[in-house]
Amino acid sequence: MPGLRVRLSAVSLALVVLAAAPAAALEVTPVLALRLGVAPALGSAVADLPIADTIPLQFPIQLDALLGQGPLALGAYGSWGPAHAAKCADASCSAWVGRVGLQATWTFAVEGGPEPWIGLASGYEWAREHRTRGGTVTTTWAGWEPIAVQGGVEWRVLRWLALGPYGLVGVGRYTRYTVDTGFEQASSAIPNPAIHAWIHLGVRGRFLIWGEPK
């Protein structure tokens, strides 16, 4: 999927440029952020299968590792969230959703006030469901999340910590489908991928490892 790879490559190039520039000139500041949230899903997992009938809700825990220079920060993210498996009245079920990728954020710092921020991200996503009734069947959907739009507002509660609410809308589509019964496994490309979206709402804590962006 060339379009998806172009978006991811653009973020990768920005990261390389930032990392290669002299740290003293750019005053690069390492930043970590931790997010806790809830994320309902919209759209379809595959054609003719609403995502509400598979994994309609997750509770993402996300770690951001960034390099900041002034208001701009570039880096990677990793997210894992326990999820709710739909239509599971006659079985024992569990599910989770994982996301990894690259991102860029821009913080509008206001002296002594709130710090609004916006950002873009692009990456890859997995959604996995375990369903047990006699035996256990594990179903995995995987595919690119080419664009995620995010933003929030934070308040500096400590010199090294800013805390506040965030929102994120990630749009993707699953392109591969795997079923594992414990005895055998089958995997194939999805012939008619569909679009789905995760709507994240939660709290983000941003930690400055050392120093402070100017």
N, C-alpha and C positions, 0 to 999 in steps of 0.2 A: 504494500500500500504506500506508494511514493509520497502522497500528500502528508500522511501521518509522520513518515520518517523525516521529511523536510522540517516540520515543526520541531521535532525532537532534536534534529541536528543543529538548528538555529540556536536553541538554548545551550546545547553542548559547546558550540563555538564561542558563545558569550562567556561561558565558564572558563574555557581555555585562555581567552584573552585576559580575563581578570586574574587568573592564577599566574600568568606569565608576566604581568606588569610588575614593576618594582614595588614592593610592599611599602617602602618608605614614602614613595611619591603618592601612592593611592590611599595610604592609611587604611589598609584592609583590616577589618575587624571580624573575627569568627563569632558567629551567632548560632545558638541552638534554640529551637522552639518546640514545645510540647502542646498537642491539641487533644482535647477530649470532646466528643460530640455525639450527636444522633443524626442519622441520615436515612430518610425514606427514599424509595426509588420510584421512578416514573418510566414509562415506555415499555419495551419488550425485551426479554432475554434473547429470544430468536423470533423469527417470523411466526405469527399466530400463537405465540406463547407470552402473555403479559408477564413482566417481571414480578408483578404482584402475586402470581401463582407459583413463584419459585422462592426468591429471597427478597421480600419487600422492604426489609428494614435492617440496618446495621448500626453498630455503636462504635465508630472509628476512634482508634488511638493512633495519633500520627506524630512522628518525630521529623523535624526539619533541621537540616545541617546546612548552614549558609555562610557565605563570605560577603560582608557588607562593606561598601565604600560610599560614605555619605548616606543619602536616602535609598540607594540601590543595594539590593542583596540578591545574590545568585547562589544556587546550590541544589541539593537533592532532598527528596522526601521519601519516607517509607510509612505506610499505614496498614494496620491490621485491625479488624473489627469483628467481634462476635456478632452474629446476625440471627434473625428470626427466620425459620424455615416455614413456608406456607403449607396449608393443607396437610397437616400432620396428625390428625385426630386418631388414626388407627396405627401409628408407629411411633418410635422414639427417634427424634430428629435433632440435629445440630447443624450449624452453618457458620461460615466466616467469609469475609471479603478482604482481600489484600490488594494494595496499590503501591507501586514504586515509580519514581520518575524524577524529572528535573523541573525546577521552578525559578521564577524571578519575582521579587516583590519590591514595592516602592513605598517608603514610609514618609508621611507628611508630618515632620516633627514640629510641634508648637512648644515654645519655651514655657515650661511649667503647666502645660495643659494636656489634653488628650492627643494621642498620636494615631491618626487614621492611616490605614495602609490598604493597598490594592495589589493584586498579583495575577500572574498566569502560570499554569503548569501543564505538563504533558507527560504521559507515562503509560504503564501497562497495568492491567487489572486481572485478578483472579477472583472467582466466586465459587465456593465449594459447599456442597450440602451432603451430609451423612444421614441416611435414612435406614433405620433398623426395624425389620419385621420378619422374624425368623433369621434371616441373614442381613448383612449390612451392604448397602449399595451407596457408593460415593460418586457423586456427579460433580464435574468441574466445568465451568465456563471460563474462557480466557480470551483476552483481546485488548486492543489499544484503547486508551482513553486520550484522544488527541488533544483535547482542550479542556481545561478547568479554569474557571474564572473565580477569583476569591478576593476577600477583603474583610476588613474589620476595623475596630478602634481599640486602642490600648491606653492604659494609664501607667505611668512609671510609679510603681509602689515601692521599689528600692532602686538604688543607683544602677544595679545590674539586672533588674527584673521589671518587665512591663507585662501587664495582664489585662485581658479584655475579651469581649465576644468576637466571634468571626462567623462568616458564612462562605460557603463554597458550592458552586454548581459544576459538576464534572460530567461531561457528555462522552459516551463511548459506545462501542459495540463489540460483542463477543464474536470471535471468528473461529474458535476451536472448541470442541465439545468432547469430554472424556467421561466414560462410565467404567467404574471399577467395582466388581462384585466380590473381590477378595480371592476369587479363583481365576478370573480372567479379566483383561482390560481391553477396551476398545476406544480408539480415538479417531476423530475425523474433523475435517474442516466443515464449517457450517455453510451450506450452499446459499442461504438467503439470510444474511445477518440483518439484525434490526437495531435501531437506536434506543439506548436507554440513558437515564441520567440519575445521578445521586445528588440529593440536596442536603448538604452538611450544615448544621447549626451547632455551635458549641462555644467553648472557651479556649483561648490560646495564651500560653505563657511564653514570653520571649526572654531568653537569658543571654546576656552579653558575657562572653568568656573572659575577655580582658579589654580594657580600654572602653571607649565610648565613641560611636560615630559622631562626627562634627556636624 
